[in-house]
Amino acid sequence: MADIDILENVPLAGYSTFRCGGPARYFAEPSTGDEVAVLFKWAEDKGIEVFVLGNGSNCLISDEGFDGLIIRIGKKMGELKSEELEDGRVRITCGAGLPFARFGNYCTELSLTGAEFACGIPGSCGGAVFMNAGAYGGETKDFITKVSFWDGEGIRTISGEECAFGYRTSLFEKLSSEGKIAVILGFEAVLSKGSKDEITALVDDLRARRTNSQPLDVPSAGSTFKRPEGHFAARLIEDAGLKGFALDDSGAQVSPKHAGFIVNNGGTARASDVIRLIDYVVEKVFENSGVRLEKEVRLVGNFGG
Ligand SMILES: Cc1cc2nc3c(=O)[nH]c(=O)nc-3n(C[C@H](O)[C@H](O)[C@H](O)COP(=O)(O)OP(=O)(O)OC[C@H]3O[C@@H](n4cnc5c(N)ncnc54)[C@H](O)[C@@H]3O)c2cc1C
């Protein structure tokens, strides 16, 4: 196509923090919303499916890969700017491809409070909005004032309230689960100034808590399961005796450090090994506690069934 490179047969394991999965039949990284629109039209003309990928930190990609077009929203859409408002607060404008941690660090540099939790989340800003990513009591929804997205016909900008944020969900997640198009292009956030020392101390504290409790040196997609109402997934998994459990020596394992994480030790597991372990954990936890865990991790491509 004219200006956008559409690559063929691109291995996707490097685009997922789980470090497994097969190739994309087609793969493109747009620079603008207009390019997103052109790519969707191209896929429609070819009669193939599209999947929008951010940083792949919440996705498990099938070993068969994805038999369509992966549109990756990455650094080409990584705009970041700030503007002080009359009331002293600061408006930050981000492209969806900007790393969410970079947004968090930028807020810290500007002594803005409320986004400290973002510094430890390895997704993109678009992925954070889609999932309403959160940690340690903070959520993406807390500071979002506007989101712009491509809805299949045009670029729309809606308010934070209209994003219908909930626990690890948003309007965009709902639209996507209904098979509708909603490609997040960027957001605006408004944050208040705070004490730089306090903000930096909180960021350091959250980072230390993460490093001490999570297997950050092993491939994973973070928490594999959503937090069930009234429970903690990791506790239920531990209670079922599955902390550190592996079905085989594929590399897929319930982390011995944090039972809520399924990890890919050594990067040797295939997606089929990971999903087999996920399904096993769901069944065992259900047998032990009566609680059916729901995946937070999103599946990309064909997993059968
Ligand atoms: C070590 C580790 C720690 C983590 N800790 C946390 C945590 O503390 N809290 C938390 O909430 N999450 C956590 N996560 C999970 C993950 O980082 C978040 O869910 C993050 O928001 C996903 O962003 P992403 O860009 O990687 O999205 P992806 O994994 O690429 O995609 C996730 C979903 O979002 C959709 N999507 C992504 N970008 C867009 C876009 N621009 N437009 C439309 N749809 C889009 C995709 O289609 C997919 O359905 C962790 C992951 C890891 C690996």
The ligand as an SDF file (V2000), in Angstrom:
LIG
                    3D

 53 58  0  0  0  0  0  0  0  0999 V2000
    4.6990   -8.1520   34.5030 C   0  0  0  0  0  0  0  0  0  0  0  0
    3.3130   -7.6090   34.2420 C   0  0  0  0  0  0  0  0  0  0  0  0
    2.6690   -6.8650   35.2270 C   0  0  0  0  0  0  0  0  0  0  0  0
    1.3800   -6.3670   34.9910 C   0  0  0  0  0  0  0  0  0  0  0  0
    0.7790   -5.6380   35.9720 N   0  0  0  0  0  0  0  0  0  0  0  0
   -0.4500   -5.1500   35.7570 C   0  0  0  0  0  0  0  0  0  0  0  0
   -1.1120   -4.3860   36.7590 C   0  0  0  0  0  0  0  0  0  0  0  0
   -0.5710   -4.1280   37.8300 O   0  0  0  0  0  0  0  0  0  0  0  0
   -2.3590   -3.9180   36.5000 N   0  0  0  0  0  0  0  0  0  0  0  0
   -2.9940   -4.1680   35.3180 C   0  0  0  0  0  0  0  0  0  0  0  0
   -4.1380   -3.7080   35.1330 O   0  0  0  0  0  0  0  0  0  0  0  0
   -2.4050   -4.8900   34.3430 N   0  0  0  0  0  0  0  0  0  0  0  0
   -1.1570   -5.3910   34.5390 C   0  0  0  0  0  0  0  0  0  0  0  0
   -0.5510   -6.1210   33.5520 N   0  0  0  0  0  0  0  0  0  0  0  0
   -1.2900   -6.4330   32.3200 C   0  0  0  0  0  0  0  0  0  0  0  0
   -1.1220   -5.4110   31.1740 C   0  0  0  0  0  0  0  0  0  0  0  0
    0.1250   -4.7170   31.2910 O   0  0  0  0  0  0  0  0  0  0  0  0
   -2.2740   -4.4080   31.1070 C   0  0  0  0  0  0  0  0  0  0  0  0
   -3.5090   -5.0610   30.9150 O   0  0  0  0  0  0  0  0  0  0  0  0
   -2.0760   -3.3990   29.9760 C   0  0  0  0  0  0  0  0  0  0  0  0
   -3.0370   -2.3880   30.1020 O   0  0  0  0  0  0  0  0  0  0  0  0
   -2.2130   -4.0310   28.5870 C   0  0  0  0  0  0  0  0  0  0  0  0
   -1.7610   -3.0720   27.6450 O   0  0  0  0  0  0  0  0  0  0  0  0
   -1.1190   -3.5530   26.2560 P   0  0  0  0  0  0  0  0  0  0  0  0
   -0.8270   -2.3550   25.4440 O   0  0  0  0  0  0  0  0  0  0  0  0
    0.0180   -4.4760   26.4850 O   0  0  0  0  0  0  0  0  0  0  0  0
   -2.3510   -4.3310   25.6360 O   0  0  0  0  0  0  0  0  0  0  0  0
   -2.3290   -5.6600   24.7670 P   0  0  0  0  0  0  0  0  0  0  0  0
   -1.9100   -6.8210   25.5870 O   0  0  0  0  0  0  0  0  0  0  0  0
   -1.5870   -5.4390   23.5010 O   0  0  0  0  0  0  0  0  0  0  0  0
   -3.8810   -5.7800   24.4500 O   0  0  0  0  0  0  0  0  0  0  0  0
   -4.8080   -6.0200   25.4870 C   0  0  0  0  0  0  0  0  0  0  0  0
   -6.2140   -5.7650   24.9180 C   0  0  0  0  0  0  0  0  0  0  0  0
   -6.3230   -4.3720   24.6240 O   0  0  0  0  0  0  0  0  0  0  0  0
   -6.6610   -4.1820   23.2590 C   0  0  0  0  0  0  0  0  0  0  0  0
   -5.9440   -2.9850   22.8020 N   0  0  0  0  0  0  0  0  0  0  0  0
   -4.6550   -2.6610   23.0390 C   0  0  0  0  0  0  0  0  0  0  0  0
   -4.3760   -1.4580   22.5050 N   0  0  0  0  0  0  0  0  0  0  0  0
   -5.5150   -1.0190   21.9170 C   0  0  0  0  0  0  0  0  0  0  0  0
   -5.8730    0.1520   21.1780 C   0  0  0  0  0  0  0  0  0  0  0  0
   -5.0050    1.1430   20.9410 N   0  0  0  0  0  0  0  0  0  0  0  0
   -7.1460    0.2520   20.7100 N   0  0  0  0  0  0  0  0  0  0  0  0
   -8.0400   -0.7320   20.9310 C   0  0  0  0  0  0  0  0  0  0  0  0
   -7.7540   -1.8700   21.5980 N   0  0  0  0  0  0  0  0  0  0  0  0
   -6.5150   -2.0050   22.0970 C   0  0  0  0  0  0  0  0  0  0  0  0
   -6.2020   -5.4470   22.5350 C   0  0  0  0  0  0  0  0  0  0  0  0
   -6.9910   -5.6740   21.3640 O   0  0  0  0  0  0  0  0  0  0  0  0
   -6.4410   -6.5140   23.6040 C   0  0  0  0  0  0  0  0  0  0  0  0
   -7.7690   -6.9670   23.5630 O   0  0  0  0  0  0  0  0  0  0  0  0
    0.7340   -6.6270   33.7590 C   0  0  0  0  0  0  0  0  0  0  0  0
    1.4000   -7.3660   32.7570 C   0  0  0  0  0  0  0  0  0  0  0  0
    2.6750   -7.8540   33.0050 C   0  0  0  0  0  0  0  0  0  0  0  0
    3.3700   -8.6220   31.9220 C   0  0  0  0  0  0  0  0  0  0  0  0
  1  2  1  0
  2  3  1  0
  2 52  2  0
  3  4  2  0
  4  5  1  0
  4 50  1  0
  5  6  2  0
  6  7  1  0
  6 13  1  0
  7  8  2  0
  7  9  1  0
  9 10  1  0
 10 11  2  0
 10 12  1  0
 12 13  2  0
 13 14  1  0
 14 15  1  0
 14 50  1  0
 15 16  1  0
 16 17  1  0
 16 18  1  0
 18 19  1  0
 18 20  1  0
 20 21  1  0
 20 22  1  0
 22 23  1  0
 23 24  1  0
 24 25  2  0
 24 26  1  0
 24 27  1  0
 27 28  1  0
 28 29  2  0
 28 30  1  0
 28 31  1  0
 31 32  1  0
 32 33  1  0
 33 34  1  0
 33 48  1  0
 34 35  1  0
 35 36  1  0
 35 46  1  0
 36 37  1  0
 36 45  1  0
 37 38  2  0
 38 39  1  0
 39 40  1  0
 39 45  2  0
 40 41  1  0
 40 42  2  0
 42 43  1  0
 43 44  2  0
 44 45  1  0
 46 47  1  0
 46 48  1  0
 48 49  1  0
 50 51  2  0
 51 52  1  0
 52 53  1  0
M  END
$$$$
